[in-house]
Amino acid sequence: MSDQAHLATIDVTTLGANVQQIVAHLCTSDCHAYGSVLQWCETRGDCCYAVVCPSCRTQFLIEEEDLAELERWTEANGHALVCGVTL
């Protein structure tokens, strides 16, 4: 089964738009990879997060809630599809 067909069997409509875009890029594009998560935090505790595709270096800026959702999705589905984010 192709990655596109396999991803179609997993309901991604419950995911936020940003997370859907990242999952589509990492799991169905030619890159097909586990993205790296980068985190920048200020001393007052404000943090910014980015997911970086290791193949093409595309970067996705996301909120902490999106990162948590993406990590949950990867834990539940990423191993079967061999894609998602590194935890």
Biopython code that builds the backbone (N, CA, C, O; Angstrom):
import numpy as np
from Bio.PDB.StructureBuilder import StructureBuilder

atoms = [
    (1, "MET", "N", (0.850, -1.166, 0.000)),
    (1, "MET", "CA", (0.000, 0.000, 0.000)),
    (1, "MET", "C", (0.898, 1.233, 0.000)),
    (1, "MET", "O", (1.869, 1.288, 0.755)),
    (2, "SER", "N", (0.588, 2.217, -0.833)),
    (2, "SER", "CA", (1.395, 3.434, -0.890)),
    (2, "SER", "C", (1.195, 4.254, 0.379)),
    (2, "SER", "O", (0.217, 4.071, 1.104)),
    (3, "ASP", "N", (2.133, 5.156, 0.637)),
    (3, "ASP", "CA", (2.027, 6.008, 1.817)),
    (3, "ASP", "C", (0.778, 6.867, 1.750)),
    (3, "ASP", "O", (0.100, 7.057, 2.761)),
    (4, "GLN", "N", (0.462, 7.393, 0.563)),
    (4, "GLN", "CA", (-0.730, 8.215, 0.390)),
    (4, "GLN", "C", (-1.975, 7.409, 0.719)),
    (4, "GLN", "O", (-2.861, 7.905, 1.414)),
    (5, "ALA", "N", (-2.060, 6.184, 0.236)),
    (5, "ALA", "CA", (-3.216, 5.338, 0.508)),
    (5, "ALA", "C", (-3.268, 4.964, 1.979)),
    (5, "ALA", "O", (-4.345, 4.946, 2.576)),
    (6, "HIS", "N", (-2.107, 4.662, 2.575)),
    (6, "HIS", "CA", (-2.074, 4.303, 3.986)),
    (6, "HIS", "C", (-2.498, 5.491, 4.841)),
    (6, "HIS", "O", (-3.252, 5.315, 5.798)),
    (7, "LEU", "N", (-2.031, 6.696, 4.520)),
    (7, "LEU", "CA", (-2.427, 7.881, 5.267)),
    (7, "LEU", "C", (-3.922, 8.125, 5.132)),
    (7, "LEU", "O", (-4.556, 8.614, 6.067)),
    (8, "ALA", "N", (-4.489, 7.792, 3.987)),
    (8, "ALA", "CA", (-5.922, 7.983, 3.771)),
    (8, "ALA", "C", (-6.754, 7.119, 4.706)),
    (8, "ALA", "O", (-7.911, 7.448, 4.968)),
    (9, "THR", "N", (-6.199, 6.023, 5.216)),
    (9, "THR", "CA", (-6.934, 5.161, 6.136)),
    (9, "THR", "C", (-6.910, 5.701, 7.559)),
    (9, "THR", "O", (-7.627, 5.192, 8.421)),
    (10, "ILE", "N", (-6.100, 6.718, 7.820)),
    (10, "ILE", "CA", (-5.996, 7.326, 9.140)),
    (10, "ILE", "C", (-6.707, 8.668, 9.098)),
    (10, "ILE", "O", (-6.437, 9.488, 8.220)),
    (11, "ASP", "N", (-7.617, 8.898, 10.043)),
    (11, "ASP", "CA", (-8.402, 10.130, 10.063)),
    (11, "ASP", "C", (-7.538, 11.302, 10.521)),
    (11, "ASP", "O", (-7.205, 11.411, 11.701)),
    (12, "VAL", "N", (-7.181, 12.165, 9.594)),
    (12, "VAL", "CA", (-6.399, 13.356, 9.936)),
    (12, "VAL", "C", (-7.283, 14.601, 9.999)),
    (12, "VAL", "O", (-6.795, 15.692, 10.292)),
    (13, "THR", "N", (-8.583, 14.444, 9.725)),
    (13, "THR", "CA", (-9.483, 15.597, 9.734)),
    (13, "THR", "C", (-9.695, 16.134, 11.138)),
    (13, "THR", "O", (-10.121, 17.278, 11.297)),
    (14, "THR", "N", (-9.411, 15.345, 12.152)),
    (14, "THR", "CA", (-9.549, 15.812, 13.525)),
    (14, "THR", "C", (-8.345, 16.646, 13.957)),
    (14, "THR", "O", (-8.372, 17.273, 15.017)),
    (15, "LEU", "N", (-7.297, 16.657, 13.149)),
    (15, "LEU", "CA", (-6.099, 17.425, 13.461)),
    (15, "LEU", "C", (-6.278, 18.878, 13.040)),
    (15, "LEU", "O", (-7.048, 19.178, 12.127)),
    (16, "GLY", "N", (-5.573, 19.764, 13.702)),
    (16, "GLY", "CA", (-5.580, 21.170, 13.313)),
    (16, "GLY", "C", (-4.966, 21.345, 11.936)),
    (16, "GLY", "O", (-4.240, 20.474, 11.457)),
    (17, "ALA", "N", (-5.254, 22.463, 11.307)),
    (17, "ALA", "CA", (-4.778, 22.717, 9.941)),
    (17, "ALA", "C", (-3.255, 22.694, 9.854)),
    (17, "ALA", "O", (-2.703, 22.136, 8.906)),
    (18, "ASN", "N", (-2.566, 23.290, 10.829)),
    (18, "ASN", "CA", (-1.098, 23.289, 10.804)),
    (18, "ASN", "C", (-0.546, 21.877, 10.906)),
    (18, "ASN", "O", (0.397, 21.518, 10.200)),
    (19, "VAL", "N", (-1.132, 21.082, 11.783)),
    (19, "VAL", "CA", (-0.663, 19.702, 11.971)),
    (19, "VAL", "C", (-0.950, 18.875, 10.723)),
    (19, "VAL", "O", (-0.117, 18.062, 10.323)),
    (20, "GLN", "N", (-2.111, 19.065, 10.102)),
    (20, "GLN", "CA", (-2.426, 18.355, 8.857)),
    (20, "GLN", "C", (-1.394, 18.668, 7.779)),
    (20, "GLN", "O", (-0.962, 17.776, 7.049)),
    (21, "GLN", "N", (-1.002, 19.933, 7.680)),
    (21, "GLN", "CA", (-0.020, 20.343, 6.673)),
    (21, "GLN", "C", (1.330, 19.671, 6.928)),
    (21, "GLN", "O", (1.982, 19.221, 5.985)),
    (22, "ILE", "N", (1.749, 19.599, 8.175)),
    (22, "ILE", "CA", (3.026, 18.973, 8.515)),
    (22, "ILE", "C", (2.976, 17.478, 8.251)),
    (22, "ILE", "O", (3.909, 16.919, 7.675)),
    (23, "VAL", "N", (1.899, 16.829, 8.663)),
    (23, "VAL", "CA", (1.748, 15.387, 8.434)),
    (23, "VAL", "C", (1.750, 15.096, 6.939)),
    (23, "VAL", "O", (2.397, 14.147, 6.496)),
    (24, "ALA", "N", (1.037, 15.895, 6.161)),
    (24, "ALA", "CA", (1.011, 15.677, 4.710)),
    (24, "ALA", "C", (2.408, 15.806, 4.122)),
    (24, "ALA", "O", (2.800, 15.004, 3.275)),
    (25, "HIS", "N", (3.161, 16.805, 4.562)),
    (25, "HIS", "CA", (4.509, 16.996, 4.020)),
    (25, "HIS", "C", (5.427, 15.844, 4.414)),
    (25, "HIS", "O", (6.121, 15.283, 3.567)),
    (26, "LEU", "N", (5.432, 15.493, 5.689)),
    (26, "LEU", "CA", (6.372, 14.478, 6.169)),
    (26, "LEU", "C", (5.979, 13.052, 5.782)),
    (26, "LEU", "O", (6.835, 12.170, 5.721)),
    (27, "CYS", "N", (4.703, 12.824, 5.524)),
    (27, "CYS", "CA", (4.254, 11.445, 5.302)),
    (27, "CYS", "C", (3.854, 11.126, 3.870)),
    (27, "CYS", "O", (3.778, 9.950, 3.514)),
    (28, "THR", "N", (3.593, 12.132, 3.032)),
    (28, "THR", "CA", (3.151, 11.812, 1.673)),
    (28, "THR", "C", (3.996, 12.456, 0.581)),
    (28, "THR", "O", (3.836, 12.124, -0.594)),
    (29, "SER", "N", (4.876, 13.355, 0.938)),
    (29, "SER", "CA", (5.715, 13.986, -0.088)),
    (29, "SER", "C", (6.915, 13.101, -0.393)),
    (29, "SER", "O", (7.098, 12.048, 0.217)),
    (30, "ASP", "N", (7.721, 13.541, -1.337)),
    (30, "ASP", "CA", (8.947, 12.809, -1.664)),
    (30, "ASP", "C", (9.925, 12.784, -0.499)),
    (30, "ASP", "O", (10.808, 11.927, -0.446)),
    (31, "CYS", "N", (9.776, 13.711, 0.428)),
    (31, "CYS", "CA", (10.700, 13.780, 1.573)),
    (31, "CYS", "C", (10.526, 12.594, 2.519)),
    (31, "CYS", "O", (11.520, 12.056, 3.007)),
    (32, "HIS", "N", (9.330, 12.188, 2.781)),
    (32, "HIS", "CA", (8.955, 11.098, 3.690)),
    (32, "HIS", "C", (9.989, 10.898, 4.804)),
    (32, "HIS", "O", (10.968, 10.172, 4.636)),
    (33, "ALA", "N", (9.751, 11.556, 5.938)),
    (33, "ALA", "CA", (10.767, 11.561, 6.987)),
    (33, "ALA", "C", (10.157, 11.861, 8.354)),
    (33, "ALA", "O", (8.970, 12.161, 8.481)),
    (34, "TYR", "N", (11.004, 11.771, 9.358)),
    (34, "TYR", "CA", (10.696, 12.272, 10.694)),
    (34, "TYR", "C", (11.293, 13.671, 10.792)),
    (34, "TYR", "O", (12.501, 13.844, 10.633)),
    (35, "GLY", "N", (10.454, 14.665, 11.051)),
    (35, "GLY", "CA", (10.943, 16.029, 11.183)),
    (35, "GLY", "C", (11.582, 16.269, 12.536)),
    (35, "GLY", "O", (11.243, 15.617, 13.524)),
    (36, "SER", "N", (12.495, 17.199, 12.569)),
    (36, "SER", "CA", (13.140, 17.602, 13.818)),
    (36, "SER", "C", (12.357, 18.758, 14.427)),
    (36, "SER", "O", (11.848, 19.622, 13.712)),
    (37, "VAL", "N", (12.267, 18.767, 15.750)),
    (37, "VAL", "CA", (11.588, 19.848, 16.448)),
    (37, "VAL", "C", (12.637, 20.774, 17.055)),
    (37, "VAL", "O", (13.520, 20.336, 17.792)),
    (38, "LEU", "N", (12.524, 22.052, 16.733)),
    (38, "LEU", "CA", (13.396, 23.071, 17.306)),
    (38, "LEU", "C", (12.580, 23.914, 18.267)),
    (38, "LEU", "O", (11.406, 24.188, 18.018)),
    (39, "GLN", "N", (13.194, 24.323, 19.354)),
    (39, "GLN", "CA", (12.503, 25.109, 20.367)),
    (39, "GLN", "C", (13.366, 26.304, 20.760)),
    (39, "GLN", "O", (14.556, 26.163, 21.042)),
    (40, "TRP", "N", (12.747, 27.478, 20.775)),
    (40, "TRP", "CA", (13.410, 28.688, 21.248)),
    (40, "TRP", "C", (12.579, 29.223, 22.404)),
    (40, "TRP", "O", (11.372, 29.420, 22.259)),
    (41, "CYS", "N", (13.202, 29.458, 23.538)),
    (41, "CYS", "CA", (12.479, 29.976, 24.701)),
    (41, "CYS", "C", (13.159, 31.228, 25.242)),
    (41, "CYS", "O", (14.385, 31.320, 25.291)),
    (42, "GLU", "N", (12.340, 32.179, 25.643)),
    (42, "GLU", "CA", (12.839, 33.376, 26.301)),
    (42, "GLU", "C", (12.889, 33.113, 27.800)),
    (42, "GLU", "O", (12.298, 32.147, 28.283)),
    (43, "THR", "N", (13.577, 33.952, 28.520)),
    (43, "THR", "CA", (13.719, 33.751, 29.963)),
    (43, "THR", "C", (12.389, 33.840, 30.696)),
    (43, "THR", "O", (12.242, 33.257, 31.771)),
    (44, "ARG", "N", (11.429, 34.548, 30.146)),
    (44, "ARG", "CA", (10.124, 34.646, 30.809)),
    (44, "ARG", "C", (9.231, 33.438, 30.517)),
    (44, "ARG", "O", (8.092, 33.383, 30.982)),
    (45, "GLY", "N", (9.738, 32.478, 29.754)),
    (45, "GLY", "CA", (8.995, 31.242, 29.522)),
    (45, "GLY", "C", (8.243, 31.174, 28.212)),
    (45, "GLY", "O", (7.642, 30.143, 27.909)),
    (46, "ASP", "N", (8.256, 32.235, 27.426)),
    (46, "ASP", "CA", (7.606, 32.196, 26.115)),
    (46, "ASP", "C", (8.468, 31.378, 25.165)),
    (46, "ASP", "O", (9.664, 31.630, 25.022)),
    (47, "CYS", "N", (7.848, 30.398, 24.518)),
    (47, "CYS", "CA", (8.607, 29.531, 23.610)),
    (47, "CYS", "C", (7.999, 29.551, 22.211)),
    (47, "CYS", "O", (6.794, 29.740, 22.045)),
    (48, "CYS", "N", (8.838, 29.356, 21.226)),
    (48, "CYS", "CA", (8.435, 29.180, 19.833)),
    (48, "CYS", "C", (8.943, 27.821, 19.384)),
    (48, "CYS", "O", (10.006, 27.373, 19.816)),
    (49, "TYR", "N", (8.182, 27.168, 18.519)),
    (49, "TYR", "CA", (8.549, 25.835, 18.053)),
    (49, "TYR", "C", (8.525, 25.795, 16.535)),
    (49, "TYR", "O", (7.728, 26.477, 15.890)),
    (50, "ALA", "N", (9.404, 24.991, 15.985)),
    (50, "ALA", "CA", (9.433, 24.777, 14.540)),
    (50, "ALA", "C", (9.694, 23.307, 14.274)),
    (50, "ALA", "O", (10.441, 22.652, 15.000)),
    (51, "VAL", "N", (9.071, 22.802, 13.230)),
    (51, "VAL", "CA", (9.356, 21.454, 12.737)),
    (51, "VAL", "C", (10.118, 21.642, 11.434)),
    (51, "VAL", "O", (9.683, 22.385, 10.554)),
    (52, "VAL", "N", (11.255, 20.967, 11.313)),
    (52, "VAL", "CA", (12.106, 21.099, 10.133)),
    (52, "VAL", "C", (12.205, 19.750, 9.436)),
    (52, "VAL", "O", (12.561, 18.744, 10.049)),
    (53, "CYS", "N", (11.888, 19.744, 8.153)),
    (53, "CYS", "CA", (12.021, 18.536, 7.345)),
    (53, "CYS", "C", (13.511, 18.307, 7.080)),
    (53, "CYS", "O", (14.185, 19.203, 6.571)),
    (54, "PRO", "N", (14.034, 17.131, 7.414)),
    (54, "PRO", "CA", (15.461, 16.882, 7.215)),
    (54, "PRO", "C", (15.855, 16.718, 5.747)),
    (54, "PRO", "O", (17.028, 16.856, 5.402)),
    (55, "SER", "N", (14.894, 16.427, 4.895)),
    (55, "SER", "CA", (15.202, 16.203, 3.480)),
    (55, "SER", "C", (15.309, 17.500, 2.689)),
    (55, "SER", "O", (16.279, 17.711, 1.962)),
    (56, "CYS", "N", (14.304, 18.372, 2.832)),
    (56, "CYS", "CA", (14.274, 19.591, 2.020)),
    (56, "CYS", "C", (14.446, 20.864, 2.842)),
    (56, "CYS", "O", (14.485, 21.961, 2.285)),
    (57, "ARG", "N", (14.547, 20.729, 4.148)),
    (57, "ARG", "CA", (14.746, 21.837, 5.087)),
    (57, "ARG", "C", (13.539, 22.775, 5.177)),
    (57, "ARG", "O", (13.678, 23.897, 5.666)),
    (58, "THR", "N", (12.361, 22.347, 4.719)),
    (58, "THR", "CA", (11.151, 23.138, 4.905)),
    (58, "THR", "C", (10.897, 23.282, 6.400)),
    (58, "THR", "O", (11.050, 22.326, 7.161)),
    (59, "GLN", "N", (10.506, 24.493, 6.817)),
    (59, "GLN", "CA", (10.266, 24.767, 8.226)),
    (59, "GLN", "C", (8.810, 25.137, 8.441)),
    (59, "GLN", "O", (8.222, 25.885, 7.660)),
    (60, "PHE", "N", (8.239, 24.606, 9.509)),
    (60, "PHE", "CA", (6.868, 24.906, 9.897)),
    (60, "PHE", "C", (6.899, 25.490, 11.300)),
    (60, "PHE", "O", (7.320, 24.809, 12.235)),
    (61, "LEU", "N", (6.463, 26.734, 11.473)),
    (61, "LEU", "CA", (6.353, 27.327, 12.800)),
    (61, "LEU", "C", (5.016, 26.925, 13.393)),
    (61, "LEU", "O", (3.977, 27.062, 12.748)),
    (62, "ILE", "N", (5.045, 26.425, 14.629)),
    (62, "ILE", "CA", (3.814, 25.947, 15.249)),
    (62, "ILE", "C", (3.742, 26.398, 16.700)),
    (62, "ILE", "O", (4.751, 26.747, 17.312)),
    (63, "GLU", "N", (2.534, 26.383, 17.232)),
    (63, "GLU", "CA", (2.284, 26.700, 18.634)),
    (63, "GLU", "C", (2.510, 25.448, 19.480)),
    (63, "GLU", "O", (2.580, 24.334, 18.960)),
    (64, "GLU", "N", (2.621, 25.650, 20.780)),
    (64, "GLU", "CA", (2.858, 24.535, 21.694)),
    (64, "GLU", "C", (1.730, 23.499, 21.624)),
    (64, "GLU", "O", (1.985, 22.298, 21.713)),
    (65, "GLU", "N", (0.487, 23.962, 21.467)),
    (65, "GLU", "CA", (-0.649, 23.041, 21.377)),
    (65, "GLU", "C", (-0.552, 22.171, 20.122)),
    (65, "GLU", "O", (-0.851, 20.977, 20.157)),
    (66, "ASP", "N", (-0.129, 22.789, 19.011)),
    (66, "ASP", "CA", (0.048, 22.031, 17.767)),
    (66, "ASP", "C", (1.163, 21.002, 17.910)),
    (66, "ASP", "O", (1.056, 19.886, 17.403)),
    (67, "LEU", "N", (2.227, 21.380, 18.600)),
    (67, "LEU", "CA", (3.328, 20.443, 18.816)),
    (67, "LEU", "C", (2.862, 19.248, 19.630)),
    (67, "LEU", "O", (3.204, 18.110, 19.308)),
    (68, "ALA", "N", (2.087, 19.493, 20.680)),
    (68, "ALA", "CA", (1.569, 18.396, 21.498)),
    (68, "ALA", "C", (0.677, 17.482, 20.666)),
    (68, "ALA", "O", (0.741, 16.260, 20.799)),
    (69, "GLU", "N", (-0.155, 18.072, 19.808)),
    (69, "GLU", "CA", (-1.033, 17.289, 18.933)),
    (69, "GLU", "C", (-0.216, 16.464, 17.936)),
    (69, "GLU", "O", (-0.529, 15.301, 17.685)),
    (70, "LEU", "N", (0.816, 17.060, 17.378)),
    (70, "LEU", "CA", (1.678, 16.368, 16.422)),
    (70, "LEU", "C", (2.443, 15.230, 17.097)),
    (70, "LEU", "O", (2.611, 14.164, 16.505)),
    (71, "GLU", "N", (2.900, 15.442, 18.313)),
    (71, "GLU", "CA", (3.581, 14.378, 19.057)),
    (71, "GLU", "C", (2.630, 13.218, 19.348)),
    (71, "GLU", "O", (3.014, 12.055, 19.226)),
    (72, "ARG", "N", (1.376, 13.533, 19.735)),
    (72, "ARG", "CA", (0.380, 12.467, 19.974)),
    (72, "ARG", "C", (0.098, 11.700, 18.687)),
    (72, "ARG", "O", (0.008, 10.472, 18.704)),
    (73, "TRP", "N", (-0.042, 12.421, 17.564)),
    (73, "TRP", "CA", (-0.305, 11.761, 16.287)),
    (73, "TRP", "C", (0.855, 10.845, 15.913)),
    (73, "TRP", "O", (0.640, 9.718, 15.469)),
    (74, "THR", "N", (2.074, 11.322, 16.090)),
    (74, "THR", "CA", (3.254, 10.519, 15.760)),
    (74, "THR", "C", (3.301, 9.264, 16.612)),
    (74, "THR", "O", (3.587, 8.178, 16.109)),
    (75, "GLU", "N", (3.022, 9.408, 17.894)),
    (75, "GLU", "CA", (3.037, 8.247, 18.794)),
    (75, "GLU", "C", (1.988, 7.218, 18.371)),
    (75, "GLU", "O", (2.240, 6.015, 18.425)),
    (76, "ALA", "N", (0.815, 7.688, 17.951)),
    (76, "ALA", "CA", (-0.274, 6.784, 17.581)),
    (76, "ALA", "C", (-0.137, 6.211, 16.176)),
    (76, "ALA", "O", (-0.501, 5.057, 15.948)),
    (77, "ASN", "N", (0.385, 6.995, 15.221)),
    (77, "ASN", "CA", (0.361, 6.589, 13.813)),
    (77, "ASN", "C", (1.705, 6.621, 13.102)),
    (77, "ASN", "O", (1.885, 5.935, 12.096)),
    (78, "GLY", "N", (2.625, 7.382, 13.591)),
    (78, "GLY", "CA", (3.887, 7.607, 12.895)),
    (78, "GLY", "C", (4.743, 6.374, 12.723)),
    (78, "GLY", "O", (5.445, 6.234, 11.721)),
    (79, "HIS", "N", (4.692, 5.476, 13.696)),
    (79, "HIS", "CA", (5.523, 4.277, 13.590)),
    (79, "HIS", "C", (5.073, 3.391, 12.425)),
    (79, "HIS", "O", (5.903, 2.803, 11.732)),
    (80, "ALA", "N", (3.782, 3.300, 12.215)),
    (80, "ALA", "CA", (3.262, 2.486, 11.113)),
    (80, "ALA", "C", (3.593, 3.117, 9.760)),
    (80, "ALA", "O", (3.847, 2.409, 8.785)),
    (81, "LEU", "N", (3.588, 4.450, 9.706)),
    (81, "LEU", "CA", (3.843, 5.156, 8.446)),
    (81, "LEU", "C", (5.305, 5.555, 8.273)),
    (81, "LEU", "O", (5.709, 6.006, 7.201)),
    (82, "VAL", "N", (6.089, 5.388, 9.321)),
    (82, "VAL", "CA", (7.508, 5.774, 9.344)),
    (82, "VAL", "C", (7.663, 7.255, 8.983)),
    (82, "VAL", "O", (8.420, 7.616, 8.082)),
    (83, "CYS", "N", (6.932, 8.095, 9.704)),
    (83, "CYS", "CA", (7.011, 9.536, 9.510)),
    (83, "CYS", "C", (6.410, 10.226, 10.723)),
    (83, "CYS", "O", (5.805, 9.584, 11.581)),
    (84, "GLY", "N", (6.580, 11.512, 10.783)),
    (84, "GLY", "CA", (6.078, 12.300, 11.906)),
    (84, "GLY", "C", (7.189, 13.175, 12.442)),
    (84, "GLY", "O", (7.983, 13.715, 11.672)),
    (85, "VAL", "N", (7.255, 13.323, 13.770)),
    (85, "VAL", "CA", (8.328, 14.097, 14.390)),
    (85, "VAL", "C", (9.084, 13.218, 15.365)),
    (85, "VAL", "O", (8.534, 12.272, 15.930)),
    (86, "THR", "N", (10.341, 13.541, 15.551)),
    (86, "THR", "CA", (11.130, 12.824, 16.545)),
    (86, "THR", "C", (10.746, 13.349, 17.911)),
    (86, "THR", "O", (10.655, 14.556, 18.132)),
    (87, "LEU", "N", (10.527, 12.438, 18.804)),
    (87, "LEU", "CA", (10.083, 12.829, 20.152)),
    (87, "LEU", "C", (11.242, 12.929, 21.100)),
    (87, "LEU", "O", (11.053, 13.246, 22.274)),
]
sb = StructureBuilder()
sb.init_structure("model")
sb.init_model(0)
sb.init_chain("A")
sb.init_seg("    ")
for serial, (resi, resn, name, xyz) in enumerate(atoms, 1):
    if name == "N":
        sb.init_residue(resn, " ", resi, " ")
    sb.init_atom(name, np.array(xyz, "f"), 0.0, 1.0, " ", f" {name:<3s}", serial, name[0])
structure = sb.get_structure()
